[in-house]
Amino acid sequence: MADYFTQFSCILDVGSPENARRAVDLYQTLADDLDHDDESQIGFLIDIITDGGGSQLWIHDGGSGEPEHVIQFVRRCAETFGLSGRWGFEWANTNGLHV
């Protein structure tokens, strides 16, 4: 039987190291909201990239992820930090079938 995964990896620049630290709080708030409303776990991980000033977040699947949760998070960051311009990411649905 095949195992299916949704995989992605992208960068979001939130403008400053302070915003990056605050984004971690936004991430936790979204995780809490999802757990409370849908009884589901957040479908991605974030890490602050310390190289280059510390204003960038690495958003990734952690094994298998949920692109809709990423979009919700990025929209919250854009609203909170006044981000504008284009941002996007791609994901792939893969399977772990080994023959």
N, C-alpha and C positions, 0 to 999 in steps of 0.2 A: 504494500500500500504506500502511496506517495504522501509525503509531508509537504504542505504548501506554505510558502513564506512571502511576505511583502517586505521588500528591502529597499532602503534609501539611505543617503548620506548627503548632507548639504550644510552650508554655512549661512548664518544670519549675522550681519554686523548691526549691533544695536547702538552704536555711536560712542560708547564710553565704557570703561571698566565698571563704573558705578551702575550703569544701566545693565551690564551683563550680570552683576550680582543681584540686582533687582529682578532680572528676568528669571533667575532661579526661583525666586519667590512666586512669580507668576506661574511658573511651571508647577510648583507645588499646589498652588491654588486651583489650577486646572485639574490636576490629578485628584484633589479632594472633591471638586465639583463632579467629575466623572464618576468617582466612587459613590458619591451620595446620590446623584441623579440616575445613573445607569447601572450602578453596581458593577462597573467595569474598571479595569486598570488602564492607566495612560499608555498609549501605544507608541512611545518613543522615549529616547534618552537625550539629555543635553549635557554638554561639557563646555566650560569656558576655555577658549584657546588662549593660552598665556603669551605665546609668541606674537609679536606685532602689536603689542599694546593692551591686549586683554579685552577688547570690545567685541570680539566675535564669538558666536556660539556654534558649536558643532552639534547638529541635530542628526540623530541616526536611529536606526531601527532596533538595535540590541537583539537581533535574532529574527524577529518578525514584528512589523510595526503597523500603525494605523495612520495613513496619510491625512485623514480628516482631522485627527487630533493635532497634527502638525499645523495644519491651516488655522485651526482655532487659536493655537498658541501664537503663531506669527501675527495674526490679526490683533490679539491682545497686546503684543509687544509694539506693533505699529501704532495703536491707539495710545498706549501708555507713554511711549517715548517720542511720539511725533514723527515716526519714520515715514518716508515717502519714497516714491520711485518704484521701480520694478524689482520683484523678487519671485523666484519660482524654484521648483524642484521636480525631479522625476523619480518615479519608483518603478520597481519591477516585481511582478508576481512570478516566483520561481517555485520549483518543486525539488524535493530532496530524494527523488526516486533514483535508486541505484539498481542497475541491472547487471 
